């Protein structure tokens, strides 16, 4: 079960999302080229609501696809 940890900016908007897999020693910044978000998988959301974290992940995923 991965943990998704929101890093907030001064306006309390999500600036980054860190992902900590159970087997990992430390969290890493979510990178759509390296991480797969599975909405069907049980996850823990910290630092912001699940909706805000999922919205940030969807936005960064779109940016990554557009830059290819």
C-alpha positions as CSV (number, residue, x, y, z in Angstrom):
1,X,0.0,0.0,0.0
2,X,1.7,3.2,-1.1
3,X,1.7,6.4,0.8
4,X,1.1,9.6,-1.1
5,X,2.5,12.6,0.8
6,X,1.5,16.1,-0.4
7,X,4.0,19.0,-0.1
8,X,2.2,22.3,0.1
9,X,3.2,25.8,-1.0
10,X,2.6,29.0,0.9
11,X,-1.0,29.2,-0.5
12,X,-1.6,25.6,0.7
13,X,-1.8,24.3,-2.8
14,X,-0.1,21.0,-3.7
15,X,3.4,21.8,-4.9
16,X,4.6,18.2,-5.1
17,X,3.6,14.7,-4.2
18,X,6.0,12.2,-2.7
19,X,5.3,8.5,-3.0
20,X,6.5,5.9,-0.4
21,X,6.2,2.3,-1.5
22,X,6.1,-0.2,1.3
23,X,9.4,-1.8,0.1
24,X,11.2,1.5,-0.4
25,X,13.5,3.0,2.2
26,X,12.5,6.6,1.6
27,X,9.8,8.5,-0.3
28,X,10.5,9.9,-3.7
29,X,8.9,12.7,-5.7
30,X,6.1,11.2,-7.9
31,X,7.4,10.9,-11.5
32,X,4.9,9.5,-14.0
33,X,7.8,8.0,-15.9
34,X,8.8,5.9,-12.9
35,X,5.6,5.6,-10.8
36,X,2.2,4.3,-11.7
37,X,-0.8,5.6,-9.8
38,X,-3.5,2.9,-9.5
39,X,-6.8,4.3,-8.2
40,X,-8.0,0.7,-7.5
41,X,-5.1,0.1,-5.1
42,X,-5.5,0.9,-1.4
43,X,-3.4,3.9,-0.6
44,X,-2.8,6.4,2.2
45,X,-3.0,10.1,1.4
46,X,-1.2,12.5,3.8
47,X,-0.8,16.3,3.8
48,X,-3.8,17.1,1.6
49,X,-7.1,15.5,0.5
50,X,-7.1,12.5,-1.7
51,X,-8.8,14.6,-4.4
52,X,-6.1,17.3,-4.3
53,X,-3.3,14.7,-4.5
54,X,-5.0,12.8,-7.3
55,X,-5.6,16.1,-9.2
56,X,-1.9,17.0,-8.9
57,X,-0.8,13.5,-10.1
58,X,-3.2,13.8,-13.1
59,X,-1.8,17.2,-14.0
60,X,1.8,16.2,-13.8
61,X,1.0,13.1,-15.9
62,X,-0.6,15.3,-18.6
63,X,2.5,17.6,-18.6
64,X,4.8,14.6,-19.0
65,X,2.8,13.2,-22.0
66,X,2.7,16.6,-23.7
67,X,6.5,17.1,-23.5
68,X,7.2,13.8,-25.4
